[in-house]
Amino acid sequence: MPIDRRTLIAGFAGLLAVSALKPLAATAAMNDFRPQGQSKVDHGAFDVLLKRYVKPDAQSYNRVDYRGIKKNLSGLKAYIAALETVNPVSLSRNEAHAYWINLYNAKTLQVVAEAYPVTSIKKINLGGSFLFGSGPWKADLLRVNGTDLSLDDIEHQIIRPLFKDEMSHYGLNCASYSCPNLATSAFTGANVDALLRQNAIDYVNHPRGVTVKNGRITASKIYSWYAEDFGGKNRLKQHWASLASPAKAKEIRSASISNYTYDWSINGIESAQTDS
């Protein structure tokens, strides 16, 4: 029986939509961006912005005042423009790690603030995702060293393959409830390792990162999507236990992983009022 053309098109569309939602594996590194120097970058302007508009709650979860950022976008745009003039190859490894995380987070803040109010970053479709897509990650939004870059390029072709550090996942913020915190301080070469670790501790000890109930673990899908970066799923419990409080670490060691979940709701301050 011949297959109807419309059925084929619908099926193809569905595959594209699903693939657009699936996080990418780390790809071949953009080696032209590999850090080789000792230069530094001043992230002071971004640090001021984060301290003003990122609001931690009692559970160490950081909400973002997107309305406030939207009213003062010029400063954020100026900071991003300044980063685009930097040659990241001239930076030291730690300075480059901080540079790329800050650039990713700053551009994400701009994208969401410009679209705000919006309930999920996945509703901001800026193109670049074939015929269908979800979110702004595949669109070319930045230009560094003459190369057009998307947010996906920064995460999957630069940060993950060049630095090969699972802790990077705790620095990148996708403006969603289930993301690790957007830090209240800018990353720098001097603080990047310590700040990533603190973000990791806050995430694992928060219910959206890892929850243990009745001997079963429900964890963020970050750990399922990027299990290879954490050494494989058989090493996740060890990773979590190394970051968890003593009581939670004990629960993790004796529990089994049962589920992974993710909430794409925007991490805005107004969302906190809706959740309550």
Secondary structure, DSSP 8 states (H G I E B T S, - for coil): ----HHHHHHHHHHHHHHHHHS-----S--GGG---S-B----HHHHHHHHHHEEE-TTS-EEE-HHHHHHTHHHHHHHHHHHHTS-GGGB-HHHHHHHHHHHHHHHHHHHHHHH-S-SBGGG---S-STT---SSTTSEEEEETTEEEEHHIIIIIIIHHHH--GGGGGT---SBTTS----SS---TTTHHHHHHHHHHHHHTSTTTEEEETTEEEEETHHHHTGGGGT-GGGHHHHHHHHS-HHHHHHHHH-EEEEEE---BB-BHHHHHHH-
